[in-house]
Amino acid sequence: MSLPRTTERTYEREESTRGRRDTSKAAQVAQPTLRTPTIQILPPPAIYDAAVKMGAEKAQMPWWKTFYLGVIAGFYLSFGGCLAYTIGGQVPGIKAADPGLQKLLYGAFGLPFGLALIVICGGELYTGNAAFLPCAVYEGKATWLQLLKNWFFSFFGNLAGSLFIVWIVDETLLFQSGMPAGVANAIMVAKSKTSASFGTTVVRGLLCNWLVTLGIWQATAAQDIIGKIFGVYFPVLAFVAIGFDHVIANMFLVPFGMKIGAPVSVGTYIVKSMIPVFIGNTIAAMFFVAMSYGFMYGSLAPRCSALIWGASHHLPGLNKNGKEDANDSIHSKAGSIPEGQAMDFRNDSAVASKV
């Protein structure tokens, strides 16, 4: 049975109109654009600039804020030390059969986690500030007095936070009641870290914070959370597995061993561990990292040139005014990434992208 003619026409007209509306709507739909995932990282000169900026901000921080953030950093790194004792210190069978594997476990689970918490959540860690503050001083963004103020309050804040975690973990009785291997390991660590000569401990501290500061340097370069975690992870794993000494990590590791039975006095800990490791850590951060990059990417090279050779001579890569010569330097400014921006590796090209 066919529809009446008038109805047919109306139906066809409605279908035609509906079709036109659909076509109009389809034309207005924005086509999705596919974007290649990016890996963003600051180039070496920009890392140094970021370190200078961070050092300047830390220099302006009030003492009470530096101290309390130092306490927080002590908490976080001590959590990592507690985890290291719980996992790496609980495998005496693996240690006897394969010492290298036990050291890998000790380094992989513990202190990298603690430093990642500090870098991502925030905290004033003395051994990182030992690099950031000198960078700001080298570039005239902070004074030596501000540097000493920051170092003093961050160091003793770290100590207070670490000792608090020593006390509160001991109160849990977890190690004493169910981790005999962990207790034995903590006692052994406290004894071993206070038994080497002064000079040997200084060198161990130097090598340790060289790695730790480079880890923080890499985390500064990374512009996402995964990059920051990986930036700190492997250098910290390396120093723990090798057996170097970190003055702030030792603020938990040694006193906790003392608390649960290590025959180490407070004086022995301070003289044979804290002071020499402090010296080594400071030398590494201030000279091996901060000064090295300050010479390469900051104002130290022009100033040293003027000091040593005078105004009439200059280092290769510097003009007579002590400024970097773009035609002579292997680190030409051409194509460099502006401060506050990151390198984008899509299509193997370096393009600036706001972070």
VOTOR-249822 format. One record per atom (N, C-alpha, C): x, y, z. Coordinates in steps of 0.2 Angstrom, whole numbers, padded with zeros to 4 digits, always signed. Layout:
N
XYZ/...
END
This chain:
355
+0004-0006+0000/+0000+0000+0000/+0004+0006+0000/+0003+0011-0005/+0008+0016-0005/+0005+0022-0001/+0009+0026+0001/+0007+0032+0005/+0004+0038+0000/+0000+0042+0003/-0003+0047-0001/+0003+0052-0004/+0002+0055-0010/+0007+0059-0013/+0009+0064-0008/+0005+0068-0005/+0007+0073-0001/+0011+0071+0005/+0010+0065+0008/+0014+0062+0013/+0020+0060+0011/+0021+0057+0005/+0027+0056+0002/+0032+0062+0001/+0029+0067-0002/+0033+0073-0003/+0035+0076+0004/+0031+0076+0009/+0033+0078+0016/+0039+0074+0018/+0038+0067+0018/+0043+0063+0021/+0050+0064+0017/+0049+0064+0010/+0056+0066+0007/+0059+0072+0008/+0055+0077+0009/+0057+0084+0011/+0060+0084+0018/+0057+0080+0023/+0060+0079+0030/+0067+0076+0029/+0067+0070+0025/+0073+0066+0025/+0079+0071+0022/+0077+0075+0017/+0082+0079+0013/+0084+0084+0018/+0080+0087+0022/+0082+0092+0027/+0086+0089+0033/+0084+0083+0035/+0088+0080+0040/+0095+0079+0038/+0096+0076+0032/+0102+0075+0029/+0106+0081+0028/+0103+0087+0026/+0107+0093+0026/+0110+0095+0033/+0105+0094+0038/+0107+0096+0045/+0113+0091+0047/+0113+0085+0046/+0118+0080+0048/+0125+0082+0044/+0124+0084+0038/+0130+0086+0034/+0133+0092+0037/+0129+0097+0039/+0132+0103+0042/+0135+0102+0049/+0132+0097+0053/+0135+0096+0059/+0142+0092+0059/+0142+0088+0054/+0148+0084+0052/+0154+0089+0051/+0152+0094+0047/+0157+0098+0045/+0160+0102+0050/+0156+0103+0056/+0158+0107+0061/+0163+0103+0066/+0163+0096+0066/+0166+0092+0071/+0174+0093+0069/+0178+0095+0074/+0185+0095+0073/+0188+0089+0073/+0193+0088+0068/+0196+0082+0067/+0202+0081+0073/+0202+0075+0076/+0207+0074+0081/+0214+0075+0078/+0219+0078+0082/+0226+0078+0080/+0230+0073+0084/+0234+0069+0081/+0239+0065+0084/+0245+0068+0086/+0248+0068+0092/+0254+0071+0094/+0259+0066+0096/+0265+0066+0094/+0270+0061+0096/+0272+0063+0103/+0272+0058+0107/+0275+0059+0114/+0282+0062+0114/+0283+0066+0119/+0289+0070+0119/+0293+0068+0126/+0299+0069+0125/+0304+0068+0131/+0307+0075+0132/+0306+0078+0137/+0308+0085+0139/+0314+0085+0144/+0319+0088+0142/+0325+0088+0146/+0329+0095+0145/+0331+0098+0150/+0335+0104+0149/+0342+0102+0147/+0345+0106+0142/+0352+0105+0140/+0357+0107+0146/+0363+0105+0146/+0368+0106+0151/+0368+0113+0153/+0369+0118+0148/+0369+0125+0151/+0363+0127+0155/+0357+0125+0152/+0351+0127+0156/+0350+0124+0163/+0353+0118+0163/+0353+0114+0170/+0357+0119+0175/+0363+0121+0173/+0367+0126+0177/+0363+0132+0179/+0359+0135+0174/+0355+0141+0175/+0350+0139+0180/+0347+0134+0180/+0342+0132+0184/+0345+0131+0191/+0351+0128+0192/+0354+0127+0198/+0356+0134+0201/+0358+0139+0197/+0359+0145+0200/+0353+0148+0203/+0347+0148+0199/+0341+0151+0201/+0339+0147+0208/+0339+0141+0208/+0337+0137+0214/+0342+0139+0220/+0348+0140+0219/+0353+0142+0224/+0351+0149+0227/+0349+0153+0222/+0347+0160+0224/+0341+0160+0228/+0336+0156+0226/+0330+0156+0230/+0331+0153+0237/+0335+0148+0238/+0337+0145+0244/+0341+0150+0248/+0345+0154+0245/+0349+0159+0249/+0344+0164+0252/+0338+0165+0249/+0334+0170+0252/+0329+0168+0257/+0329+0161+0258/+0324+0158+0262/+0325+0159+0269/+0320+0161+0273/+0321+0162+0281/+0324+0156+0284/+0328+0157+0289/+0332+0151+0293/+0327+0146+0295/+0321+0148+0298/+0316+0143+0301/+0313+0139+0296/+0312+0142+0290/+0310+0137+0284/+0315+0133+0282/+0321+0135+0281/+0327+0131+0279/+0327+0125+0284/+0327+0127+0291/+0328+0121+0296/+0322+0116+0295/+0316+0119+0295/+0311+0114+0295/+0310+0109+0289/+0312+0112+0283/+0312+0108+0277/+0318+0104+0277/+0324+0106+0281/+0329+0101+0282/+0327+0095+0287/+0323+0096+0292/+0320+0091+0296/+0316+0086+0291/+0312+0089+0287/+0308+0085+0282/+0312+0080+0278/+0318+0083+0275/+0322+0080+0271/+0326+0074+0275/+0327+0075+0281/+0330+0070+0286/+0325+0064+0287/+0318+0066+0288/+0313+0061+0288/+0313+0056+0282/+0313+0060+0276/+0312+0056+0270/+0318+0051+0268/+0324+0054+0269/+0330+0050+0268/+0331+0044+0273/+0329+0045+0279/+0329+0040+0284/+0324+0035+0283/+0318+0036+0280/+0313+0031+0277/+0317+0027+0272/+0321+0030+0268/+0325+0026+0263/+0330+0021+0266/+0333+0024+0272/+0338+0020+0275/+0335+0014+0279/+0329+0015+0282/+0325+0010+0285/+0323+0004+0280/+0321+0006+0274/+0319+0002+0269/+0325-0002+0267/+0331+0001+0266/+0337-0003+0264/+0339-0008+0270/+0339-0006+0276/+0340-0011+0281/+0335-0017+0281/+0329-0015+0279/+0323-0020+0279/+0324-0025+0274/+0326-0023+0268/+0327-0028+0262/+0334-0030+0261/+0339-0025+0259/+0345-0027+0258/+0349-0030+0264/+0347-0028+0270/+0350-0031+0276/+0347-0037+0279/+0342-0040+0275/+0338-0046+0278/+0340-0052+0273/+0345-0052+0269/+0347-0058+0265/+0354-0060+0266/+0355-0063+0272/+0362-0065+0273/+0364-0071+0269/+0359-0075+0267/+0360-0081+0262/+0363-0078+0256/+0359-0073+0253/+0362-0070+0247/+0368-0067+0247/+0369-0064+0253/+0376-0060+0254/+0382-0065+0254/+0380-0071+0257/+0386-0076+0258/+0387-0079+0251/+0382-0081+0247/+0382-0084+0241/+0384-0079+0235/+0382-0073+0235/+0383-0069+0230/+0383-0061+0232/+0389-0059+0235/+0389-0053+0238/+0387-0047+0233/+0388-0048+0227/+0387-0042+0222/+0379-0041+0222/+0375-0047+0222/+0368-0047+0221/+0365-0043+0228/+0368-0045+0233/+0366-0042+0239/+0367-0034+0239/+0373-0032+0237/+0374-0025+0236/+0369-0022+0232/+0368-0025+0226/+0363-0022+0222/+0356-0021+0225/+0354-0026+0229/+0347-0026+0232/+0348-0020+0237/+0353-0020+0241/+0354-0014+0246/+0354-0007+0243/+0356-0007+0237/+0356+0000+0233/+0350+0001+0230/+0347-0004+0227/+0341-0003+0223/+0334-0001+0227/+0334-0004+0233/+0328-0003+0237/+0330+0001+0244/+0329+0007+0244/+0330+0011+0250/+0331+0018+0249/+0338+0020+0248/+0340+0027+0248/+0337+0031+0242/+0337+0027+0236/+0334+0031+0230/+0327+0033+0231/+0323+0029+0235/+0317+0031+0236/+0316+0037+0241/+0321+0037+0246/+0321+0043+0250/+0323+0050+0246/+0328+0049+0242/+0330+0055+0238/+0325+0057+0233/+0321+0053+0230/+0316+0054+0226/+0310+0058+0230/+0309+0056+0236/+0304+0060+0240/+0306+0067+0241/+0312+0068+0242/+0315+0075+0244/+0314+0079+0237/+0316+0076+0232/+0317+0080+0225/+0310+0082+0223/+0305+0077+0224/+0298+0078+0221/+0294+0082+0226/+0294+0080+0232/+0289+0083+0237/+0292+0089+0240/+0299+0090+0241/+0302+0096+0243/+0305+0094+0250/+0311+0098+0251/+0315+0097+0257/+0322+0100+0255/+0325+0102+0261/+0332+0105+0261/+0337+0100+0263/+0340+0097+0258/+0345+0092+0259/+0352+0095+0259/+0356+0095+0264/+0362+0098+0264/+0367+0096+0258/+0367+0090+0257/+0372+0088+0251/+0370+0090+0244/+0364+0092+0243/+0362+0095+0237/+0363+0103+0237/+0361+0106+0243/+0363+0113+0244/+0370+0114+0244/+0374+0109+0245/+0382+0111+0244/+0384+0112+0237/+0379+0110+0232/+0381+0112+0225/+0377+0118+0223/+0370+0118+0225/+0366+0124+0223/+0368+0131+0225/+0370+0131+0232/+0372+0138+0234/+0378+0140+0231/+0384+0136+0231/+0390+0139+0227/+0388+0141+0220/+0384+0138+0216/+0382+0140+0210/+0379+0147+0210/+0375+0149+0215/+0372+0156+0215/+0378+0160+0218/+0382+0158+0222/+0388+0163+0224/+0392+0164+0218/+0394+0159+0214/+0398+0160+0209/+0396+0165+0204/+0389+0165+0203/+0386+0170+0198/+0384+0177+0201/+0385+0178+0208/+0384+0184+0211/+0376+0185+0213/+0373+0179+0213/+0366+0179+0215/+0365+0178+0223/+0370+0176+0226/+0370+0175+0234/+0377+0177+0237/+0377+0178+0243/+0383+0179+0247/+0386+0173+0250/+0392+0173+0252/+0395+0168+0256/+0391+0167+0263/+0389+0173+0266/+0386+0172+0272/+0379+0169+0271/+0375+0170+0266/+0369+0167+0265/+0370+0159+0264/+0376+0158+0260/+0378+0151+0259/+0379+0147+0266/+0382+0150+0270/+0384+0147+0277/+0378+0146+0281/+0373+0151+0281/+0367+0151+0284/+0363+0145+0282/+0362+0144+0275/+0358+0139+0273/+0361+0132+0274/+0368+0132+0274/+0371+0125+0275/+0370+0123+0283/+0371+0128+0287/+0370+0127+0294/+0364+0124+0296/+0358+0128+0294/+0352+0126+0296/+0349+0120+0292/+0351+0119+0286/+0349+0113+0282/+0352+0107+0285/+0359+0107+0287/+0363+0102+0290/+0360+0099+0297/+0358+0104+0301/+0356+0102+0308/+0348+0100+0307/+0345+0103+0302/+0338+0101+0301/+0338+0093+0299/+0343+0092+0294/+0343+0085+0292/+0345+0080+0298/+0349+0082+0303/+0351+0079+0309/+0345+0077+0313/+0341+0083+0314/+0336+0082+0319/+0331+0077+0316/+0329+0078+0310/+0324+0073+0306/+0326+0066+0307/+0333+0065+0305/+0336+0058+0305/+0335+0055+0312/+0337+0059+0317/+0337+0056+0324/+0330+0055+0326/+0325+0059+0324/+0318+0057+0326/+0316+0051+0323/+0318+0049+0317/+0316+0043+0314/+0319+0037+0317/+0326+0038+0319/+0329+0033+0323/+0325+0031+0329/+0323+0036+0333/+0319+0035+0339/+0313+0031+0337/+0309+0034+0332/+0302+0031+0331/+0302+0024+0328/+0307+0023+0324/+0308+0016+0321/+0310+0011+0327/+0314+0013+0331/+0316+0009+0337/+0310+0008+0341/+0306+0012+0342/+0300+0011+0346/+0295+0006+0343/+0295+0005+0337/+0291+0000+0334/+0293-0007+0336/+0299-0008+0338/+0302-0015+0339/+0301-0020+0334/+0301-0017+0327/+0300-0022+0322/+0307-0025+0321/+0312-0022+0321/+0319-0025+0320/+0320-0030+0326/+0319-0028+0332/+0321-0032+0338/+0317-0038+0338/+0311-0038+0336/+0306-0044+0337/+0306-0048+0331/+0307-0046+0325/+0306-0050+0319/+0311-0050+0314/+0317-0046+0315/+0322-0045+0310/+0329-0046+0313/+0330-0052+0315/+0337-0053+0318/+0343-0052+0313/+0342-0054+0306/+0347-0052+0301/+0347-0045+0300/+0342-0041+0300/+0342-0034+0300/+0346-0030+0305/+0345-0033+0312/+0348-0030+0317/+0356-0031+0317/+0358-0037+0315/+0365-0039+0314/+0368-0035+0308/+0364-0034+0303/+0367-0029+0298/+0367-0022+0300/+0362-0019+0303/+0363-0013+0306/+0369-0011+0310/+0370-0016+0315/+0376-0016+0319/+0382-0016+0315/+0383-0021+0310/+0389-0021+0306/+0390-0015+0302/+0385-0012+0299/+0385-0005+0296/+0388+0000+0300/+0385+0001+0306/+0387+0006+0311/+0395+0005+0312/+0397-0001+0313/+0404-0002+0315/+0409-0001+0309/+0406-0003+0303/+0411-0002+0297/+0411+0005+0295/+0406+0009+0296/+0406+0016+0294/+0410+0021+0299/+0412+0018+0305/+0416+0021+0310/+0423+0018+0311/+0425+0014+0306/+0432+0010+0308/+0437+0012+0303/+0436+0015+0297/+0441+0017+0292/+0445+0023+0295/+0450+0025+0292/+0454+0031+0293/+0451+0037+0291/+0453+0043+0294/+0450+0049+0292/+0450+0050+0285/+0456+0050+0282/+0457+0051+0275/+0453+0047+0270/+0453+0040+0272/+0449+0036+0268/+0442+0037+0268/+0439+0039+0274/+0432+0041+0274/+0431+0048+0271/+0435+0052+0271/+0434+0059+0267/+0434+0057+0259/+0438+0052+0257/+0438+0050+0250/+0431+0047+0248/+0429+0043+0253/+0422+0039+0252/+0417+0044+0251/+0417+0049+0256/+0412+0054+0255/+0412+0059+0249/+0418+0060+0247/+0419+0064+0241/+0416+0060+0235/+0417+0054+0234/+0415+0050+0228/+0407+0049+0229/+0405+0048+0235/+0398+0048+0236/+0394+0054+0234/+0396+0060+0236/+0391+0065+0235/+0393+0068+0227/+0398+0066+0224/+0399+0067+0217/+0393+0064+0214/+0392+0057+0215/+0386+0054+0212/+0380+0057+0214/+0379+0058+0220/+0372+0060+0223/+0371+0067+0219/+0375+0072+0219/+0374+0078+0216/+0373+0078+0209/+0376+0073+0205/+0375+0072+0198/+0367+0069+0198/+0365+0065+0202/+0358+0063+0202/+0353+0068+0203/+0355+0073+0207/+0350+0079+0208/+0351+0083+0202/+0357+0084+0199/+0358+0088+0193/+0353+0085+0187/+0353+0078+0187/+0349+0075+0182/+0341+0076+0183/+0340+0076+0190/+0333+0077+0191/+0331+0084+0190/+0335+0089+0191/+0334+0096+0189/+0333+0096+0181/+0337+0093+0177/+0336+0093+0170/+0329+0090+0168/+0327+0085+0171/+0320+0081+0169/+0314+0086+0171/+0309+0086+0166/+0304+0090+0167/+0297+0086+0169/+0298+0080+0170/+0292+0076+0172/+0294+0071+0178/+0289+0069+0181/+0290+0065+0187/+0294+0058+0186/+0293+0055+0181/+0297+0049+0179/+0304+0050+0178/+0305+0056+0174/+0312+0058+0173/+0316+0060+0179/+0313+0063+0184/+0316+0065+0190/+0318+0058+0194/+0313+0054+0194/+0314+0047+0198/+0320+0044+0195/+0320+0043+0189/+0326+0040+0185/+0332+0044+0186/+0332+0050+0186/+0338+0054+0187/+0341+0053+0193/+0338+0052+0199/+0341+0051+0205/+0342+0044+0207/+0339+0039+0203/+0339+0032+0205/+0346+0029+0204/+0348+0029+0198/+0354+0025+0197/+0361+0028+0200/+0362+0035+0201/+0368+0037+0204/+0367+0035+0212/+0361+0035+0215/+0361+0033+0222/+0362+0026+0223/+0359+0022+0218/+0360+0015+0218/+0367+0013+0218/+0371+0017+0214/+0378+0016+0213/+0382+0017+0219/+0381+0023+0222/+0385+0024+0228/+0384+0019+0234/+0377+0017+0235/+0376+0013+0240/+0379+0006+0239/+0378+0003+0233/+0381-0003+0231/+0388-0003+0231/+0392+0002+0229/+0399+0002+0230/+0401+0003+0237/+0398+0006+0241/+0400+0007+0248/+0402+0014+0250/+0401+0019+0246/+0403+0026+0248/+0399+0028+0254/+0401+0034+0257/+0397+0037+0263/+0394+0044+0261/+0388+0044+0263/+0384+0050+0263/+0382+0053+0270/+0384+0059+0271/+0384+0061+0278/+0377+0061+0281/+0372+0063+0277/+0365+0063+0279/+0362+0056+0280/+0363+0052+0275/+0361+0045+0276/+0364+0042+0282/+0370+0043+0283/+0373+0040+0289/+0370+0043+0296/+0367+0048+0295/+0363+0051+0301/+0358+0046+0304/+0355+0042+0299/+0351+0037+0301/+0354+0030+0302/+0358+0028+0297/+0361+0022+0297/+0366+0020+0303/+0370+0025+0305/+0374+0024+0310/+0371+0024+0317/+0367+0030+0319/+0364+0030+0325/+0359+0025+0326/+0355+0022+0321/+0351+0017+0322/+0355+0010+0324/+0360+0009+0321/+0364+0004+0323/+0367+0004+0330/+0369+0010+0332/+0371+0012+0339/+0365+0010+0344/+0359+0012+0342/+0353+0012+0346/+0351+0005+0347/+0353+0000+0343/+0351-0007+0344/+0357-0011+0345/+0362-0008+0347/+0368-0012+0350/+0375-0012+0348/+0376-0007+0343/+0383-0007+0340/+0387-0003+0345/+0393-0006+0346/+0398-0003+0351/+0401+0003+0348/+0398+0008+0347/+0400+0014+0344/+0398+0020+0348/+0402+0024+0351/+0400+0030+0355/+0399+0036+0350/+0395+0041+0353/+0393+0047+0350/+0400+0050+0347/+0405+0051+0351/+0411+0054+0349/+0414+0051+0344/+0414+0044+0344/+0417+0040+0338/+0414+0042+0332/+0407+0042+0332/+0403+0043+0326/+0404+0050+0323/+0405+0055+0328/+0406+0062+0325/+0413+0062+0322/+0418+0060+0326/+0425+0061+0323/+0427+0056+0318/+0424+0050+0318/+0427+0045+0312/+0422+0045+0307/+0416+0048+0307/+0411+0047+0302/+0408+0054+0300/+0405+0057+0304/+0401+0063+0302/+0406+0069+0299/+0412+0070+0303/+0416+0076+0301/+0419+0074+0294/+0423+0068+0293/+0426+0067+0287/+0421+0066+0281/+0416+0063+0282/+0411+0062+0277/+0408+0069+0275/+0407+0073+0280/+0405+0080+0278/+0410+0084+0274/+0416+0083+0275/+0421+0086+0271/+0421+0084+0264/+0421+0077+0264/+0421+0074+0257/+0415+0076+0253/+0409+0076+0256/+0403+0077+0252/+0403+0085+0250/+0406+0089+0254/+0406+0096+0253/+0411+0098+0247/+0416+0095+0247/+0421+0096+0242/+0418+0093+0235/+0415+0088+0235/+0413+0085+0229/+0407+0090+0226/+0403+0092+0230/+0397+0096+0227/+0400+0103+0225/+0404+0106+0229/+0406+0113+0228/+0411+0114+0223/+0415+0109+0222/+0421+0109+0217/+0420+0105+0211/+0419+0098+0212/+0418+0094+0207/+0412+0094+0202/+0407+0097+0205/+0401+0098+0201/+0399+0105+0200/+0398+0109+0205/+0396+0116+0205/+0401+0120+0201/+0408+0120+0203/+0413+0124+0200/+0414+0121+0193/+0414+0115+0192/+0415+0112+0185/+0410+0115+0180/+0404+0115+0182/+0399+0118+0177/+0399+0125+0177/+0400+0128+0183/+0401+0136+0183/+0407+0138+0178/+0412+0134+0178/+0417+0136+0173/+0415+0135+0166/+0412+0130+0165/+0410+0129+0158/+0404+0133+0155/+0399+0134+0159/+0393+0137+0157/+0391+0144+0161/+0395+0146+0166/+0394+0152+0170/+0399+0157+0169/+0400+0161+0174/+0405+0167+0173/+0412+0165+0176/+0413+0159+0178/+0419+0158+0181/+0425+0158+0176/+0424+0156+0170/+0429+0156+0165/+0432+0163+0164/+0427+0168+0162/+0429+0174+0161/+0433+0178+0167/+0430+0176+0173/+0434+0179+0179/+0441+0176+0180/+0441+0170+0179/+0448+0167+0180/+0452+0169+0174/+0450+0170+0168/+0454+0173+0163/+0457+0179+0164/+0452+0184+0167/+0455+0191+0169/+0460+0190+0174/+0458+0186+0179/+0463+0186+0185/+0470+0183+0183/+0470+0178+0179/+0476+0175+0177/+0480+0178+0172/+0477+0180+0166/+0480+0183+0160/+0479+0190+0160/+0475+0193+0163/+0474+0200+0163/+0469+0202+0157/+0468+0209+0156/+0463+0211+0151/+0466+0210+0144/+0472+0209+0143/+0475+0209+0136/+0475+0202+0134/+0474+0197+0138/+0474+0190+0135/+0467+0187+0137/+0465+0182+0134/+0459+0178+0135/+0459+0171+0133/+0455+0167+0137/+0455+0160+0135/+0452+0159+0128/+0454+0153+0125/+0450+0151+0119/+0443+0151+0120/+0439+0154+0116/+0431+0154+0117/+0429+0160+0120/+0434+0165+0123/+0432+0171+0126/+0435+0177+0122/+0431+0182+0122/+0434+0188+0118/+0438+0192+0123/+0440+0198+0121/+0444+0202+0126/+0440+0205+0131/+0434+0205+0131/+0430+0208+0136/+0428+0203+0141/+0430+0196+0140/+0429+0191+0145/+0422+0188+0143/+0419+0190+0137/+0413+0187+0135/+0414+0181+0131/+0409+0176+0131/+0410+0170+0127/+0409+0172+0119/+0414+0170+0115/+0415+0171+0108/+0411+0166+0105/+0405+0167+0101/+0401+0162+0098/+0405+0159+0092/+0410+0162+0089/+0413+0160+0084/+0419+0155+0086/+0421+0155+0092/+0426+0151+0094/+0425+0146+0099/+0419+0146+0102/+0417+0142+0107/+0413+0135+0105/+0415+0130+0107/+0411+0124+0105/+0404+0123+0108/+0403+0128+0113/+0396+0128+0116/+0393+0135+0113/+0392+0135+0107/+0389+0141+0104/+0382+0142+0106/+0380+0149+0107/+0373+0150+0109/+0368+0149+0103/+0371+0148+0097/+0366+0147+0092/+0362+0141+0093/+0355+0141+0093/+0351+0136+0093/+0350+0133+0101/+0353+0137+0105/+0352+0135+0112/+0345+0136+0115/+0343+0132+0120/+0337+0133+0123/+0336+0138+0128/+0331+0143+0127/+0331+0148+0132/+0329+0146+0139/+0331+0150+0144/+0330+0148+0151/+0323+0147+0153/+0321+0141+0156/+0314+0140+0158/+0311+0136+0153/+0314+0134+0147/+0311+0130+0142/+0315+0123+0142/+0312+0119+0138/+0315+0112+0138/+0316+0110+0131/+0320+0104+0130/+0322+0102+0123/+0317+0096+0121/+0314+0097+0115/+0309+0093+0113/+0312+0088+0107/+0312+0082+0108/+0316+0077+0104/+0312+0075+0098/+0306+0077+0097/+0302+0075+0091/+0305+0076+0085/+0305+0071+0081/+0308+0072+0074/+0316+0073+0074/+0319+0072+0080/+0326+0073+0081/+0328+0080+0080/+0324+0085+0082/+0325+0092+0082/+0324+0095+0089/+0328+0100+0090/+0328+0103+0097/+0324+0109+0096/+0318+0109+0098/+0314+0115+0098/+0311+0117+0105/+0310+0123+0106/+0309+0126+0113/+0301+0124+0114/+0300+0122+0120/+0293+0121+0122/+0292+0123+0130/+0287+0127+0131/+0286+0129+0138/+0285+0123+0143/+0288+0123+0148/+0287+0117+0153/+0283+0120+0159/
END
